[in-house]
Amino acid sequence: MTRILVTGSNDGIGAEIAAELARQGHDVIRHARNAERASGLSGEVVLGDLASLESTREMAAAVRALGAPEVVVHNAGTGTDETTRPVTGDGLERLFQINALAPLLLTALLPVPRRSVFVSSDSIVRGNIRLDDLQHAKGWTGDAAYADSKLVMAALAFALARKWPGSLINAVHPGWVSTKMSGYAAPLTVAEGADTPVWLAVSEDPEAVVSGRFFQKRAVVNLNEQAYATDVQDKLLAQCLELAGASLPDA
């Protein structure tokens, strides 16, 4: 039995990831943004709004109090249909903070897990990491901000994989899944979307016991070369840690 934290696990893909891991006999810590969203969740549950640095820190403290997870599935994320650039109470662009910066901050505040799975998106094919404008202060659109935030997430995952070679750290595109966030016209079920993240979290298949890769349908794919550029990774990691006011633990 493995102790696993799944963020954003009150509904959608995250709920199915948590449920399948629990069905397999693992000890799952579920996460929701607030008590209302956590209503009905069973077992150990932590609350935390990833659009707030303070709330993310409080969430990490709650996770540590329950017992550090051996595996973390960074599933929580957001898109937007807004037409103006959204800014959080921390003064950060909201998609960047929730999709990329908060998972890094959470990672920095927990002991290094044996495995981490970052749920990204195939939208990174049109993404671009702009180190001089990570938060789209210029020319913001919801589509670009989402794609770029998910690309930043993947690049940060690969930077962590290089820093902690003893930990398995990968990113994954779950597919276009029928959920509230993605729309119910999407062709895949939540079970299909959860399959590869669950597999990466716990499988001992040789294909899953790797690090620094991007997966889709249990296969390694390369959707954007920028995610693998080590100079970009290093500069990005330093910038994001500074924004989060955090430092990484030693492996």
Backbone hydrogen bonds in HBPLUS format (Angstrom, degrees):
<---DONOR---> <-ACCEPTOR-->    atom                        ^
c    i                          cat <-CA-CA->   ^        H-A-AA   ^      H-
h    n   atom  resd res      DA  || num        DHA   H-A  angle D-A-AA Bond
n    s   type  num  typ     dist DA aas  dist angle  dist       angle   num
A0027-ASP N   A0002-THR O   2.92 MM  25  5.85 145.3  2.04 135.6 146.1     1
A0070-GLU N   A0003-ARG O   2.80 MM  67  5.38 143.9  1.93 135.5 145.5     2
A0071-VAL N   A0003-ARG O   3.19 MM  68  6.50 147.9  2.30 154.3 159.3     3
A0004-ILE N   A0027-ASP O   2.80 MM  23  6.12 161.2  1.84 158.3 163.0     4
A0029-ILE N   A0004-ILE O   2.72 MM  25  6.03 165.1  1.74 157.9 161.1     5
A0005-LEU N   A0071-VAL O   2.95 MM  66  6.38 159.0  2.00 156.9 159.5     6
A0073-VAL N   A0005-LEU O   2.78 MM  68  6.13 167.8  1.79 167.8 172.1     7
A0006-VAL N   A0029-ILE O   3.06 MM  23  6.35 165.0  2.09 177.1 173.0     8
A0007-THR N   A0073-VAL O   3.04 MM  66  6.38 164.2  2.07 168.6 172.3     9
A0009-SER N   A0031-HIS O   2.96 MM  22  5.43 142.6  2.10 142.2 154.0    10
A0015-ALA N   A0011-ASP O   3.21 MM   4  4.64 152.7  2.29 109.1 112.0    11
A0016-GLU N   A0012-GLY O   3.33 MM   4  6.70 155.1  2.39 147.1 153.7    12
A0017-ILE N   A0013-ILE O   2.82 MM   4  6.11 156.4  1.87 156.9 164.5    13
A0018-ALA N   A0014-GLY O   2.97 MM   4  6.16 170.0  1.98 151.2 153.4    14
A0019-ALA N   A0015-ALA O   2.90 MM   4  6.05 156.5  1.96 141.7 149.0    15
A0020-GLU N   A0016-GLU O   2.86 MM   4  5.96 165.0  1.88 151.1 154.5    16
A0021-LEU N   A0017-ILE O   2.99 MM   4  6.17 163.5  2.02 152.3 157.1    17
A0022-ALA N   A0018-ALA O   2.96 MM   4  6.13 153.5  2.03 145.2 152.8    18
A0023-ARG N   A0019-ALA O   2.85 MM   4  6.11 152.7  1.93 146.4 154.5    19
A0024-GLN N   A0020-GLU O   2.99 MM   4  6.26 140.3  2.15 142.3 152.7    20
A0026-HIS N   A0021-LEU O   3.06 MM   5  5.60 160.7  2.10 153.2 148.5    21
A0025-GLY N   A0022-ALA O   2.89 MM   3  5.07 157.3  1.94 107.4 113.9    22
A0030-ARG N   A0044-GLU O   2.94 MM  14  6.29 164.1  1.96 160.1 155.3    23
A0046-VAL N   A0030-ARG O   2.87 MM  16  6.35 155.3  1.93 153.4 159.8    24
A0032-ALA N   A0046-VAL O   3.13 MM  14  6.64 151.6  2.22 157.1 165.8    25
A0048-GLY N   A0032-ALA O   3.05 MM  16  6.46 144.5  2.18 146.0 155.0    26
A0038-ALA N   A0034-ASN O   3.02 MM   4  6.26 135.0  2.23 142.0 155.5    27
A0039-SER N   A0036-GLU O   3.25 MM   3  5.37 157.3  2.31 101.6 108.4    28
A0041-LEU N   A0038-ALA O   2.96 MM   3  5.57 166.5  1.97 142.1 143.9    29
A0052-SER N   A0049-ASP O   3.00 MM   3  5.68 149.8  2.10 123.2 125.7    30
A0056-THR N   A0052-SER O   2.94 MM   4  6.11 152.5  2.01 145.6 153.5    31
A0057-ARG N   A0053-LEU O   2.97 MM   4  6.21 152.6  2.04 145.9 153.1    32
A0058-GLU N   A0054-GLU O   2.95 MM   4  6.27 154.3  2.02 147.5 154.8    33
A0059-MET N   A0055-SER O   2.87 MM   4  6.09 150.2  1.96 144.2 152.5    34
A0060-ALA N   A0056-THR O   2.98 MM   4  6.26 158.3  2.03 146.8 152.0    35
A0061-ALA N   A0057-ARG O   3.02 MM   4  6.31 154.3  2.08 146.5 153.4    36
A0062-ALA N   A0058-GLU O   2.98 MM   4  6.27 150.4  2.07 144.1 152.1    37
A0063-VAL N   A0059-MET O   2.91 MM   4  6.26 153.2  1.99 152.5 160.0    38
A0064-ARG N   A0060-ALA O   2.94 MM   4  6.21 163.8  1.96 151.6 155.7    39
A0065-ALA N   A0061-ALA O   2.96 MM   4  6.17 149.7  2.05 142.9 151.3    40
A0066-LEU N   A0062-ALA O   3.14 MM   4  6.41 140.4  2.31 139.9 149.3    41
A0066-LEU N   A0063-VAL O   3.10 MM   3  5.20 127.2  2.39  98.2 111.8    42
A0067-GLY N   A0063-VAL O   3.05 MM   4  6.29 138.2  2.23 145.1 157.2    43
A0067-GLY N   A0064-ARG O   3.16 MM   3  5.00 127.0  2.45  91.4 105.4    44
A0114-ARG N   A0070-GLU O   2.69 MM  44  5.37 135.5  1.89 136.4 149.4    45
A0115-ARG N   A0070-GLU O   3.31 MM  45  6.78 152.9  2.38 149.4 155.4    46
A0072-VAL N   A0115-ARG O   3.10 MM  43  6.55 152.0  2.18 142.6 150.1    47
A0117-VAL N   A0072-VAL O   2.88 MM  45  6.35 156.4  1.94 156.8 162.5    48
A0075-ASN N   A0073-VAL O   3.03 MM   2  5.69 121.7  2.38 108.9  92.7    49
A0074-HIS N   A0117-VAL O   2.71 MM  43  5.98 150.3  1.79 160.8 171.4    50
A0119-VAL N   A0074-HIS O   3.04 MM  45  5.97 168.5  2.05 140.1 143.7    51
A0094-ARG N   A0086-PRO O   2.98 MM   8  5.60 162.1  2.01 133.6 137.9    52
A0088-THR N   A0092-LEU O   2.83 MM   4  5.40 164.0  1.85 153.5 156.1    53
A0091-GLY N   A0088-THR O   2.90 MM   3  5.27 161.4  1.94 114.4 118.9    54
A0097-GLN N   A0093-GLU O   2.98 MM   4  6.20 159.5  2.02 155.3 162.1    55
A0098-ILE N   A0094-ARG O   2.94 MM   4  6.11 174.4  1.94 159.4 160.1    56
A0099-ASN N   A0095-LEU O   2.90 MM   4  5.69 160.1  1.94 147.0 153.3    57
A0100-ALA N   A0096-PHE O   3.06 MM   4  5.45 149.0  2.16 133.0 140.4    58
A0101-LEU N   A0096-PHE O   3.02 MM   5  6.33 167.9  2.04 153.2 157.1    59
A0102-ALA N   A0097-GLN O   2.74 MM   5  5.70 157.5  1.79 164.1 164.7    60
A0104-LEU N   A0100-ALA O   3.37 MM   4  6.57 153.5  2.45 141.9 149.0    61
A0105-LEU N   A0101-LEU O   2.88 MM   4  6.18 160.2  1.92 155.5 161.6    62
A0106-LEU N   A0102-ALA O   2.84 MM   4  6.04 167.4  1.86 158.6 161.7    63
A0107-THR N   A0103-PRO O   2.97 MM   4  6.08 154.1  2.04 139.2 146.5    64
A0108-ALA N   A0104-LEU O   2.89 MM   4  6.17 152.5  1.96 149.7 157.2    65
A0109-LEU N   A0105-LEU O   3.08 MM   4  6.30 135.1  2.29 144.6 156.2    66
A0109-LEU N   A0106-LEU O   3.17 MM   3  5.18 133.3  2.40  95.7 108.1    67
A0110-LEU N   A0107-THR O   3.41 MM   3  5.48 162.6  2.45 103.1 108.1    68
A0168-LEU N   A0114-ARG O   2.89 MM  54  6.23 166.2  1.90 152.4 149.3    69
A0116-SER N   A0168-LEU O   2.81 MM  52  6.31 149.4  1.90 156.9 161.1    70
A0170-ASN N   A0116-SER O   3.08 MM  54  6.45 161.6  2.12 156.9 158.3    71
A0118-PHE N   A0170-ASN O   2.87 MM  52  6.22 164.4  1.89 151.8 157.2    72
A0172-VAL N   A0118-PHE O   2.92 MM  54  6.26 143.5  2.06 159.8 159.2    73
A0120-SER N   A0172-VAL O   2.73 MM  52  5.48 143.1  1.87 144.8 156.5    74
A0124-ILE N   A0121-SER O   3.35 MM   3  6.19 169.5  2.37 116.5 118.3    75
A0125-VAL N   A0122-ASP O   3.19 MM   3  6.08 173.0  2.19 122.3 123.9    76
A0126-ARG N   A0123-SER O   3.07 MM   3  5.96 160.5  2.11 125.1 128.3    77
A0127-GLY N   A0124-ILE O   2.95 MM   3  4.49 162.4  1.98  99.1 104.0    78
A0133-ASP N   A0130-ARG O   2.84 MM   3  5.23 162.8  1.87 116.6 122.4    79
A0136-HIS N   A0133-ASP O   3.30 MM   3  5.49 166.8  2.31 113.8 113.2    80
A0145-ALA N   A0141-THR O   2.93 MM   4  6.03 164.6  1.95 155.2 160.3    81
A0146-TYR N   A0142-GLY O   2.97 MM   4  6.05 156.1  2.02 145.6 151.6    82
A0147-ALA N   A0143-ASP O   3.03 MM   4  6.23 175.2  2.04 153.0 154.4    83
A0148-ASP N   A0144-ALA O   2.87 MM   4  5.91 165.3  1.89 151.8 156.6    84
A0149-SER N   A0145-ALA O   2.95 MM   4  5.96 152.2  2.03 138.5 146.3    85
A0150-LYS N   A0146-TYR O   3.06 MM   4  6.30 156.0  2.12 153.6 159.3    86
A0151-LEU N   A0147-ALA O   3.02 MM   4  6.25 141.9  2.17 140.9 151.8    87
A0152-VAL N   A0148-ASP O   2.83 MM   4  6.08 157.8  1.87 150.2 156.3    88
A0153-MET N   A0149-SER O   2.96 MM   4  6.19 154.2  2.03 139.8 147.0    89
A0154-ALA N   A0150-LYS O   3.12 MM   4  6.34 157.1  2.18 137.7 142.6    90
A0155-ALA N   A0151-LEU O   2.93 MM   4  6.21 165.8  1.95 156.1 159.7    91
A0156-LEU N   A0152-VAL O   2.88 MM   4  6.06 158.0  1.93 154.1 160.1    92
A0157-ALA N   A0153-MET O   2.96 MM   4  6.20 153.5  2.03 146.7 154.3    93
A0158-PHE N   A0154-ALA O   3.01 MM   4  6.33 155.6  2.07 150.4 156.4    94
A0159-ALA N   A0155-ALA O   2.92 MM   4  6.16 144.8  2.04 142.0 152.3    95
A0160-LEU N   A0156-LEU O   2.93 MM   4  6.19 156.5  1.99 150.6 156.1    96
A0161-ALA N   A0157-ALA O   2.93 MM   4  6.22 148.0  2.03 142.6 152.2    97
A0162-ARG N   A0158-PHE O   3.11 MM   4  6.36 146.3  2.23 138.9 146.3    98
A0163-LYS N   A0159-ALA O   3.03 MM   4  6.31 151.4  2.11 142.6 151.0    99
A0164-TRP N   A0160-LEU O   2.81 MM   4  5.94 155.7  1.87 155.2 160.3   100
A0167-SER N   A0164-TRP O   3.01 MM   3  5.63 168.6  2.02 124.5 127.4   101
A0212-GLY N   A0169-ILE O   2.73 MM  43  5.74 166.9  1.74 153.1 156.2   102
A0171-ALA N   A0213-ARG O   2.98 MM  42  6.34 168.9  1.99 163.4 167.1   103
A0215-PHE N   A0171-ALA O   2.90 MM  44  6.31 154.5  1.97 138.5 145.3   104
A0173-HIS N   A0215-PHE O   2.87 MM  42  6.26 161.7  1.90 167.7 171.3   105
A0188-LEU N   A0176-TRP O   3.23 MM  12  6.07 154.7  2.30 156.9 156.8   106
A0178-SER N   A0188-LEU O   2.82 MM  10  5.83 170.4  1.83 161.2 159.2   107
A0183-GLY N   A0179-THR O   2.75 MM   4  5.43 140.1  1.91 145.0 153.8   108
A0186-ALA N   A0183-GLY O   3.37 MM   3  6.01 168.5  2.38 114.5 117.5   109
A0193-GLY N   A0189-THR O   2.99 MM   4  6.34 156.1  2.05 149.4 156.5   110
A0194-ALA N   A0190-VAL O   2.84 MM   4  5.97 144.1  1.97 145.0 154.4   111
A0198-VAL N   A0194-ALA O   3.01 MM   4  6.07 165.6  2.03 161.5 165.8   112
A0199-TRP N   A0195-ASP O   2.98 MM   4  6.14 162.4  2.01 150.9 156.4   113
A0200-LEU N   A0196-THR O   2.88 MM   4  6.08 161.8  1.92 156.1 160.1   114
A0201-ALA N   A0197-PRO O   3.00 MM   4  6.13 140.1  2.16 139.1 150.1   115
A0201-ALA N   A0198-VAL O   3.06 MM   3  5.01 122.2  2.41  93.2 108.6   116
A0202-VAL N   A0198-VAL O   3.19 MM   4  6.47 146.4  2.31 153.6 160.0   117
A0203-SER N   A0199-TRP O   2.86 MM   4  5.04 151.4  1.94 138.5 146.3   118
A0208-ALA N   A0205-ASP O   2.87 MM   3  5.35 146.9  1.98 116.3 126.2   119
A0209-VAL N   A0205-ASP O   3.22 MM   4  6.46 134.7  2.44 151.2 163.8   120
A0221-VAL N   A0214-PHE O   2.78 MM   7  5.69 166.6  1.80 155.9 159.4   121
A0216-GLN N   A0219-ALA O   2.87 MM   3  5.37 151.2  1.95 149.4 158.5   122
A0219-ALA N   A0216-GLN O   3.02 MM   3  5.37 153.1  2.09 110.8 119.2   123
A0227-ALA N   A0224-ASN O   3.15 MM   3  5.96 151.6  2.24 121.2 126.8   124
A0228-TYR N   A0225-GLU O   2.99 MM   3  5.57 151.2  2.07 116.6 124.5   125
A0229-ALA N   A0226-GLN O   3.25 MM   3  5.27 162.7  2.28 105.1 110.3   126
A0233-GLN N   A0229-ALA O   2.91 MM   4  6.22 163.3  1.94 156.1 161.6   127
A0234-ASP N   A0230-THR O   2.96 MM   4  6.08 164.6  1.98 148.1 151.0   128
A0235-LYS N   A0231-ASP O   3.17 MM   4  6.33 167.1  2.19 146.3 149.6   129
A0236-LEU N   A0232-VAL O   2.83 MM   4  5.87 161.5  1.87 155.3 161.4   130
A0237-LEU N   A0233-GLN O   2.82 MM   4  5.93 165.8  1.84 153.5 157.4   131
A0238-ALA N   A0234-ASP O   3.12 MM   4  6.27 162.8  2.15 144.7 149.2   132
A0239-GLN N   A0235-LYS O   3.00 MM   4  6.19 162.0  2.04 148.1 153.1   133
A0240-CYS N   A0236-LEU O   2.90 MM   4  6.07 167.5  1.91 157.7 161.1   134
A0241-LEU N   A0237-LEU O   2.96 MM   4  6.06 160.7  1.99 150.7 155.8   135
A0242-GLU N   A0238-ALA O   3.10 MM   4  6.23 153.2  2.18 142.6 149.8   136
A0243-LEU N   A0239-GLN O   2.97 MM   4  6.27 157.5  2.02 149.2 155.4   137
A0244-ALA N   A0240-CYS O   2.92 MM   4  6.10 151.3  2.00 146.0 153.9   138
A0245-GLY N   A0241-LEU O   2.91 MM   4  5.89 118.8  2.29 134.8 149.6   139
A0246-ALA N   A0241-LEU O   3.01 MM   5  5.22 169.7  2.02 149.1 152.3   140
A0245-GLY N   A0242-GLU O   3.17 MM   3  5.01 141.7  2.33  93.5 104.7   141
